Amino acid sequence: MQNNTRSSNLSQFFGIISLISSLLAGFFLVISCITSIISLVIGIPFGILAIFMAVLGIIFGNIGVSQAKKGNSSLLVPKTGLLFGTIVVSVIFLGFFVILVMMSYAILR
């Protein structure tokens, strides 16, 4: 029983860390988009930080889900952090793709 409770607490810990880092990644993504209008020198570091935090959120979310399945505990918090981290990474790559298409269109014009 002691080991099962410890695994449950560990999965919730990783889930909370995943959720916090994914939310921070979303925040840094918004800051990057806003500051990129002003200056790319300010916006690019926030974008890199957003990618780093989102990847950490995905990694910690996967660890939390595996710990929760092993300990037979709630999957809500780890899956939420994993999902939000995946959404942030998808938005980042979609934004890069849109920027590349706009740049290639401007070059060909």
N, C-alpha and C positions, 0 to 999 in steps of 0.2 A: 504494500500500500504506500509506503514511503517513497519508493522509486517512481510510482505512477504519479503521485502528486508533484514530485520534483520535475518530471518530464512535462507535466501540464504547465507548471510555472515557467519552465524554460521555453516552451512553445509560445506562451503568451508574451514573454519577454521579447523573443525574436519577432513576433508579430507587431508589437508596439514599436520596436526599433524600425521595422520595415515601414510601418505606417508613417512614422515621423520623418524618416529620410525620404519617402516618396512625396509627402506633403511639402517638405523643404525643396525637393526637386521641382515640384510644380510652381512654388513661389519663385525660385530662381529662374525658371523658364519665363514667367511673366515679367520679372525684372529685366531679363535679357532682351525680351521683345521690346519693352518700353525704352530701354537705354540704347538699343541698337539704332533707333531712329535718331538719337542725338549723336552718338559716336560709337563706331565699331570697337574702338579700343576699350570702352567701358562694357559693351554688350557681350563680347566674345568670352571673357572670363566667367561671366555669369552663366553663359550657355554651357561652357565646359563643366562648371560646377553642377549645373542641372543634370547633365549626362551622368556624371560621377555619382551623384546622390540617387538618381533613379536606378542605376545599375546596382548600387548597394541595397536599395529597397527591394529589388527583385531577388537578389541573393539572399537577404535576410528573410524575405517572404517564403522562398523555397525551403530554407532551413526550418522556419517556423511551421510550415505545413507538414514537413516530414516528421518533425518532433511531435506535432499534434496527432498525426495518424499513429505514430508509434505509442504515444501515451494515451490514446483514445480520449482526447479532449476536444474542445471547441476549435473549429477551423475558421471562425468568422474574422478575427483580427488578422491572422497571417494572410488569409486570402484577400482581404481588403487591401492590405499593404502591397501585396503582389500585384493585384489588379491595377491599383493606382500607379504603381511604378511602371507597369507595362504600358498603360495609357500615356504616361509622360514621355517614355522613350518613343512611342509611336508618333506622338505629336512632334517631337524633336526631329525625327527622321522625315516626317511629312513636310515640316518646315524647310529642312535642308533641300528636299527634292523640289519644292516650289521655288526656292531661291535659285537653284541650279537651272531650272527651266526658264526662269525669268532672265537670268544672265545669258543663257545660250540664245534666247530670242533677241535680246538686245545686241548681241555680237553679230548675229546673222542679219540684222536689219541694216 
